Amino acid sequence: MLEKQLIENQNNEFKESWRDEYIKWICGFANANGGKLFIGVDDNGQIVGIKNTKKLLEDIPNKVRDVLGIIVDVNVFQEDGLEYLEIVTDAYPSPVNYKGQYHYRTGSTKQELKGHALDRFLLRKYGKTWDSSPLPYVTVDDLDRDTFEFFIQKALDSKRLEEKNIPKNYNELLEKLRLTEGNYLKCSAVLLFHKEPQQFFTGCYVKIAYFESESVILYQDVIEGNLFNQVEKTMDLLLTKYMKALISYEGISRVERYDYDTNALREIIHNAIVHNDYSRNVPIQIRVYHDKIRISNVGSLPETWTVETLLTEHSSEPFNPNIANAFFRAGYIESWGRGINTVIELSKAYNGTVPTFKFLSGLTVEFKSDYPNKKVSNGLGDRLGNKLGETREKIIKYIYEDSKTSTRQLSENLGISTTAVDKNLKFLKENGYIKRVGSAKGGHWEVLDVK
């Protein structure tokens, strides 16, 4: 029978002999997905046997019942004259503790749950999530009227709320969104509609910075307010301050093209806010580089999920279902588990790159720019024979990365005289590669993507 189970994994654990402390492992199985503890088997899956089989058959079920309050099946098997035990533990719907400690089986290890991990585990066992927890001493009057009106308009625009179904008051709106429990508001209601939820949850904000390298920050911002405000302000700040756009003109209309698909970026930012574990008081972080953007949030995947699960077709299982429901009603997200696939499709179609997804203590998504591989000009470049030369290409690159760069800075970066820089700038302006906007002192450069 054991021949098919010779590898320790999520559901199997091997011990050469019995010790009462192994009841902790049984506790871990009961709190996770169940499992089997084999006594008389070494770490390599080899049967070494036990001697006091009859006594253990009686003692183990009684000790487990007395310490954990659960029932386990204990079976004895024999192979090559050696006896070993199989202790079968079912997954229990309610939390099981070992002398006040909560143990949990994850992978092939056992962990004692503490802090926010224990809080999340207990809530889940009782069918709750952290964002559905009631928060005392906060009332509807403490919430922001403008945010309520903003949400209602977004819900109407997304056609996920009809005019005839607009709640009569904000109390009724919160009830319809299931953001109340008895006389209390849920944590999610405060995160979504309070003007300053940071009063209650210190890590509830977005931190964004521009990195010259992994260790050098050039400038940064902190975006606070409720989650709806964070969504709007984060995207606006990214587009106006942190991301460079190539400029082109269709007739007299100015067209801006960013390095990344803005809809894909918006989708990841929405998902980061929806799935963040706000109980851990760690902000969402956005790191912007000249050739990539990295967006990270702390949280947990559903049990048994991996990054590979996210990248394939899957159901929608939001970490914060109450927040997700409000974002869905406002038209920010869908509810079919298609967000990641949509991001991949949008990015690939936009610039031929595919974002990378990594999960450690949370999900990190990295978008890569195609700037190093793309030509600044297509039609004009072909007409001129694509003979800009290395110096002029570098000038365009420096201007693209810093639109306020000066002639002196270009001279220092290129190692040529300011006179030579001026001649190259004149050529690039006359041939439509770049454009000067504003005065010599207070203006800036624009790189033109000529079609």
C-alpha positions in Angstrom: 0.0 0.0 0.0 2.8 2.4 0.8 4.6 1.8 -2.5 2.4 4.5 -4.1 3.1 7.0 -1.3 6.8 7.0 -0.9 7.2 10.8 -1.3 6.5 13.4 1.4 4.2 16.0 0.0 1.3 18.2 1.0 -0.7 15.2 2.2 2.0 12.8 3.5 4.4 13.0 6.4 6.9 10.3 7.6 8.2 9.7 11.1 10.4 6.8 12.2 8.8 6.6 15.7 5.9 8.1 17.6 6.2 11.2 19.8 3.3 13.0 21.4 4.5 16.2 19.8 3.5 14.8 16.4 -0.1 15.7 17.3 1.0 19.1 16.0 1.3 17.6 12.6 -2.2 16.1 12.9 -3.4 19.5 13.9 -1.7 21.0 10.7 -3.5 18.4 8.5 -6.8 19.1 10.1 -6.5 22.8 9.5 -5.4 22.4 5.9 -6.6 19.8 3.4 -6.3 16.7 5.5 -3.5 14.1 5.2 -1.7 11.0 6.4 1.0 10.7 9.0 3.1 7.4 8.7 4.8 6.1 11.8 7.7 3.6 11.2 8.8 5.2 7.9 12.0 7.3 7.5 12.4 10.5 5.5 13.3 8.6 2.3 10.0 6.6 2.4 11.7 3.4 3.6 9.8 1.3 6.1 11.9 0.9 9.3 9.0 -0.5 11.5 7.8 0.1 15.0 7.6 -2.3 18.0 4.7 -1.1 20.2 2.0 -1.2 17.6 -0.8 -2.5 19.7 -0.3 0.2 22.4 -0.1 3.0 19.8 -3.3 1.8 18.1 -5.1 2.6 21.4 -3.1 5.6 22.6 -2.9 7.8 19.5 -6.7 8.1 18.8 -7.3 8.9 22.5 -4.5 11.5 22.8 -5.6 13.2 19.6 -9.2 13.3 20.8 -8.2 14.7 24.2 -5.7 17.3 22.9 -7.3 18.4 19.6 -10.9 17.3 20.0 -11.1 15.5 16.7 -11.2 11.9 15.6 -8.5 10.2 13.4 -8.3 6.8 11.8 -5.2 4.8 12.8 -4.4 1.7 10.7 -1.6 -0.8 11.0 0.2 -2.3 8.0 2.9 -4.9 7.6 5.6 -5.2 4.9 8.6 -7.6 4.9 7.8 -8.4 8.6 7.9 -4.7 9.6 4.8 -3.0 11.0 4.0 0.7 10.5 1.1 2.9 11.2 -1.0 5.2 9.0 -2.8 8.0 10.8 -5.6 9.5 8.5 -6.7 13.0 9.3 -9.7 14.7 7.6 -9.8 18.4 6.8 -12.0 20.1 9.5 -14.3 23.0 8.6 -13.7 24.7 12.0 -10.3 25.7 13.3 -8.4 23.1 15.4 -5.8 24.1 18.0 -3.0 22.3 19.8 -2.9 23.6 23.3 -3.8 27.1 22.1 -1.5 26.9 19.0 -2.8 26.8 15.5 -0.7 24.7 13.1 -1.2 24.5 9.4 0.2 22.1 6.7 1.5 24.0 3.6 3.6 22.2 1.0 5.6 19.5 2.8 6.1 21.6 6.0 4.1 22.5 9.1 3.8 26.1 10.3 2.4 27.6 13.4 0.1 30.4 12.4 0.6 33.8 14.2 -0.3 37.4 13.7 -2.2 38.4 10.5 -1.8 34.9 9.1 -3.7 33.5 12.1 -6.3 36.2 11.8 -6.8 35.4 8.1 -7.0 31.7 8.8 -9.6 32.0 11.5 -11.7 34.4 9.5 -11.6 32.0 6.5 -12.6 29.0 8.6 -15.7 30.9 9.7 -16.5 31.9 6.2 -15.3 35.5 6.6 -12.6 37.7 5.0 -10.7 40.5 6.5 -12.4 43.2 4.4 -15.8 41.9 5.7 -14.8 42.4 9.4 -16.9 45.0 11.3 -15.2 48.2 12.4 -16.6 49.9 15.5 -16.8 53.7 16.1 -17.2 54.6 12.5 -20.6 55.7 11.1 -22.0 56.6 7.7 -21.7 60.3 8.6 -17.9 59.8 8.8 -17.8 58.8 5.2 -17.2 61.1 2.2 -20.3 62.3 0.4 -18.3 63.2 -2.8 -17.0 59.6 -3.1 -20.5 58.2 -2.7 -21.6 60.5 -5.6 -18.6 59.6 -7.7 -19.3 55.9 -7.2 -22.9 56.2 -8.2 -22.0 58.0 -11.4 -19.3 55.4 -12.3 -21.9 52.6 -11.6 -24.4 54.4 -13.9 -21.8 54.9 -16.6 -20.8 51.3 -16.5 -24.5 50.3 -16.7 -24.1 48.2 -13.5 -26.6 50.4 -11.8 -29.9 51.7 -13.3 -31.4 55.1 -12.5 -34.5 53.6 -11.1 -32.4 51.5 -8.7 -30.3 54.3 -7.2 -30.5 53.9 -3.4 -32.5 56.6 -1.5 -29.7 57.3 0.9 -26.1 56.3 1.6 -27.1 53.8 4.3 -29.2 51.9 1.7 -26.3 52.0 -0.8 -23.9 50.5 1.8 -26.4 47.8 2.5 -26.9 47.0 -1.2 -23.1 46.7 -1.5 -23.1 44.4 1.6 -20.7 46.7 3.4 -22.5 46.7 6.7 -22.9 44.0 9.4 -25.7 44.8 11.9 -25.0 48.3 13.2 -21.4 48.3 12.1 -19.6 49.3 8.9 -17.2 46.7 7.5 -13.5 47.5 7.0 -14.2 47.6 3.3 -16.7 50.4 3.6 -14.1 52.6 5.3 -11.4 51.7 2.7 -13.8 52.6 -0.1 -15.6 55.6 1.1 -13.8 57.3 4.0 -11.9 60.4 3.2 -8.8 59.3 5.2 -8.9 55.5 5.7 -5.2 55.8 6.7 -6.5 56.9 10.1 -7.5 53.2 10.6 -5.2 51.3 8.3 -1.7 52.8 8.2 -0.5 51.0 5.1 -3.5 51.8 3.0 -1.8 53.9 0.3 0.2 53.7 -3.0 3.9 54.5 -3.1 5.4 55.4 -6.5 9.0 56.3 -7.3 11.2 56.8 -10.4 14.4 54.8 -10.1 17.6 55.7 -12.0 18.8 52.2 -10.9 17.7 49.6 -8.4 19.3 51.6 -5.6 18.9 55.3 -6.7 15.6 57.1 -6.5 15.2 60.3 -8.4 11.8 61.3 -7.1 8.7 59.8 -5.5 5.1 60.3 -4.4 2.7 58.9 -1.9 -1.0 58.6 -2.9 -3.5 58.5 0.0 -7.2 58.9 0.3 -9.8 56.1 -0.2 -9.4 53.4 -2.7 -11.5 55.1 -5.4 -9.3 58.2 -5.1 -6.1 56.1 -5.2 -7.2 54.5 -8.5 -7.8 57.8 -10.2 -4.8 59.7 -8.8 -2.3 56.8 -9.4 -3.1 56.5 -13.0 -3.1 60.2 -13.6 0.3 60.6 -11.9 1.8 57.8 -13.9 0.7 59.4 -17.2 1.6 63.0 -16.4 4.7 62.7 -14.3 6.3 59.3 -14.5 5.9 58.0 -18.1 7.3 59.6 -21.3 5.2 59.7 -24.4 6.3 59.8 -28.0 4.4 62.6 -29.8 3.0 62.4 -33.3 0.4 64.4 -35.2 -2.6 63.3 -37.2 -3.5 66.4 -39.1 -3.5 69.1 -36.5 -4.3 66.6 -33.7 -1.6 65.8 -31.2 -1.3 62.1 -30.4 0.7 60.7 -27.5 2.0 57.1 -27.5 3.3 55.7 -24.2 5.8 52.8 -23.9 3.1 50.6 -22.3 -0.5 49.9 -23.0 -2.3 52.2 -20.5 -5.3 49.9 -20.3 -3.1 47.0 -19.3 -1.4 49.2 -16.6 -4.8 50.3 -15.3 -6.0 46.7 -15.1 -3.0 45.7 -12.9 -3.3 48.7 -10.7 -7.0 48.0 -10.1 -6.2 44.4 -9.3 -3.4 45.4 -7.0 -5.8 47.6 -5.0 -8.5 45.0 -4.9 -6.3 42.1 -3.9 -4.0 43.8 -1.4 -3.8 42.5 2.1 -4.6 45.7 4.0 -4.2 44.0 7.4 -0.5 43.8 6.9 -0.1 47.6 6.6 2.2 47.4 3.6 1.5 49.9 0.8 1.2 49.0 -2.9 4.5 49.9 -4.6 5.1 51.1 -8.1 8.7 51.3 -9.3 9.2 53.2 -12.6 12.5 52.8 -14.6 13.4 54.2 -18.0 12.7 50.7 -19.6 10.2 49.0 -17.2 7.5 49.4 -14.6 7.1 47.1 -11.6 3.9 47.0 -9.6 3.7 45.0 -6.3 1.2 44.3 -3.7 1.1 42.0 -0.7 -1.6 39.4 -0.4 -2.2 35.7 -0.7 -3.3 33.5 -3.6 -6.2 31.2 -3.0 -5.2 27.8 -1.6 -3.5 25.5 -4.1 -3.1 28.4 -6.6 0.3 29.3 -8.2 1.3 31.9 -10.6 0.7 29.4 -13.3 -3.0 29.2 -12.2 -3.2 33.0 -12.8 -1.9 32.7 -16.3 -4.4 30.0 -17.3 -8.2 30.1 -17.4 -9.5 30.4 -13.8 -12.4 31.5 -11.7 -12.6 34.8 -10.0 -11.7 34.4 -6.3 -10.9 37.9 -5.0 -8.8 38.3 -1.8 -11.2 41.1 -0.8 -14.6 40.2 -2.2 -16.4 43.2 -0.7 -13.9 45.6 -2.3 -14.0 43.6 -5.5 -17.8 43.9 -5.7 -17.7 47.6 -5.3 -15.0 48.0 -8.0 -17.1 45.7 -10.3 -20.2 47.9 -9.8 -18.1 51.0 -10.6 -16.9 49.4 -13.8 -13.2 49.1 -12.8 -12.9 45.3 -13.0 -14.7 42.3 -14.5 -15.7 39.3 -12.4 -14.7 36.4 -14.7 -11.0 35.9 -13.7 -9.9 37.2 -17.1 -7.9 40.2 -15.9 -4.4 38.7 -16.3 -5.1 37.2 -19.7 -6.5 40.6 -20.8 -3.3 42.3 -19.6 -1.1 39.8 -21.5 -3.1 40.2 -24.7 -3.2 44.0 -24.6 0.6 44.3 -23.9 1.5 41.8 -26.6 -0.7 43.6 -29.2 0.6 47.0 -28.2 4.4 46.6 -28.2 5.1 42.9 -28.6 6.2 42.4 -25.0 4.6 40.1 -22.3 4.6 41.2 -18.6 6.3 38.9 -16.1 4.4 37.7 -13.0 6.1 36.6 -9.8 4.7 35.7 -6.4 6.7 35.8 -3.2 4.9 37.5 -0.3 2.6 39.1 -2.9 2.2 39.5 -6.6 4.7 41.5 -8.6 4.0 42.4 -12.2 6.7 43.9 -14.4 6.0 45.6 -17.7 8.9 46.0 -20.2 9.3 48.9 -22.6 10.1 48.2 -26.3 11.9 51.5 -26.5 15.4 50.1 -26.9 14.2 48.2 -29.9 11.9 50.6 -31.7 12.7 53.4 -34.2 11.7 56.9 -33.2 10.6 57.6 -36.8 9.3 55.3 -39.4 8.3 57.1 -42.7 10.8 59.9 -42.2 13.6 57.6 -41.2 13.0 55.5 -44.4 13.1 58.7 -46.5 16.4 59.7 -45.0 17.8 56.2 -45.4 17.9 55.6 -41.6 21.3 57.3 -41.4 20.8 59.4 -38.3 24.1 58.2 -36.9 25.0 57.2 -33.4 25.3 60.7 -32.0 21.9 61.9 -33.2 20.3 58.6 -32.0 21.8 59.2 -28.6 20.5 62.7 -28.5 17.0 61.5 -29.2 17.4 58.8 -26.4 18.6 61.4 -23.8 15.7 63.8 -24.8 13.2 61.0 -24.6 14.4 60.1 -21.1 14.7 63.7 -19.9 12.6 66.2 -21.8 14.2 69.1 -19.9 17.8 68.2 -20.7 20.0 71.1 -21.6 22.6 71.6 -24.4 25.3 71.5 -21.7 24.0 68.2 -20.2 23.9 66.7 -23.7 27.4 67.9 -24.3 28.7 66.2 -21.1 26.8 63.0 -21.8 28.0 62.7 -25.4 31.5 64.0 -24.9 31.2 66.5 -27.7 31.2 70.3 -27.8 28.0 72.4 -27.2 28.5 73.7 -30.8 28.3 70.2 -32.1 25.2 69.5 -30.0 23.5 72.6 -31.4 24.2 71.5 -35.0 22.7 68.1 -34.3 19.7 69.5 -32.5 19.1 71.8 -35.5 19.2 68.9 -37.9 16.8 66.8 -35.8 14.3 69.8 -35.4 14.3 70.6 -39.1 13.7 67.0 -40.1 10.9 66.5 -37.7 12.5 64.2 -35.1 12.2 66.6 -32.1 10.3 69.7 -31.2 11.1 72.5 -28.7 8.1 73.6 -26.7 8.3 76.8 -24.6 11.2 79.1 -23.9 14.8 78.2 -23.9 14.9 78.3 -20.1 11.5 77.1 -19.1 10.6 74.9 -22.0 11.1 71.2 -22.8 11.8 68.9 -25.7 9.3 66.5 -27.4 10.3 63.5 -29.4 8.1 63.2 -32.5 7.0 59.9 -33.9 6.5 60.9 -37.5 4.3 58.6 -39.6 
